Amino acid sequence: MNRGRDYSRDTRYLATRITADGREGFPVEPGRYRLVVSRACPWASRAVTVRRLLGLEPVLSMAIAGPVHDERSWAFDLDPGGRDPVLGIRRLREAYLALDPGYDKGITVPAIVDVPSGRVVTNDFARLTLDLSSEWRAHHRPGAPDLYPTALRDEIDAVNAVVYEDVNNGVYRAGFAGTQEAYATAFGHLFARLEQLSARLEDSRYLVGDTITEADVRLFTTLVRFDAVYHGHFKCNRRKLTEMPVLWAYARDLFQTPGFGDTVDFDHIKRHYHLVHDDINPTGIVPAGPDLSGWLEPHGRASLGGRPFGAGTPPPPAPPEERVPPGHTPLGGGPA
């Protein structure tokens, strides 16, 4: 991660794809792969939500790393003995080095590991969720939503591009800016884009079409972290999410939709940002707030029409071992 004068994200990802036809050497196979995530990470949280919505739990297992990492990468310190029970490793770094002993790129989540070889296949977070929607379709649960419908892909891609540039990555460009000028530029772009998104959502329940899509997943993972970390920690403080009525109602609507809010661990989110970014927060103090009870307040968005799952159904509860712990969510430890 480049934290220079003008922040630039390292985008040298492993772009190998897992496909239905196996054309790149990695065919979709139930039980073969393990998705490695951290609930603290917004990029990984996309994969957690998409996997839940599509019902891929029986065919794609998930490893959850702890929220705090060091220069040696994400650790499986939530597991007994500090070792992932399927991969048998203590740190995600081991799976990257199994692929390439000289690996010198980012050791990031989400990552999908080939269990038989113990090697990372891909960490291309943007492509990964799209492939879960398209290439893993044969294994979607009955009633799964179409998060990347063919007829809407161009529009979804266009929305995702500007949301990534100004919002998803924009909060990082503000938070890690090395000059006042770089910060002011990122700050301005962020809030200008949020205003545009608010206008788009004023009369539309979802970003594209009348059901949830990949575009909603990508915006949600930033919005849900906004007041907890980005507003203060990253100095994105023109307004809180709770002070932006349309976006706040939209975010609550998604949060209360199964597969979204029940994957969110606010404890992990706050501990990650405030403990790992010690150059921004050298005291290591994790804020006690904000009050999370507002996430469960009525949102009134159903009056705009649309159905979150279209003709489909909500996902069933997740396995007990994947549920967010009580106290980490206003949902009281519901399924994740």
Beta strands, then each sheet from edge to edge (+ up, - down):
strand 1: 33-37
strand 2: 61-64
strand 3: 111-114
strand 4: 119-122
sheet 1: 2+ 1+ 3- 4+
end
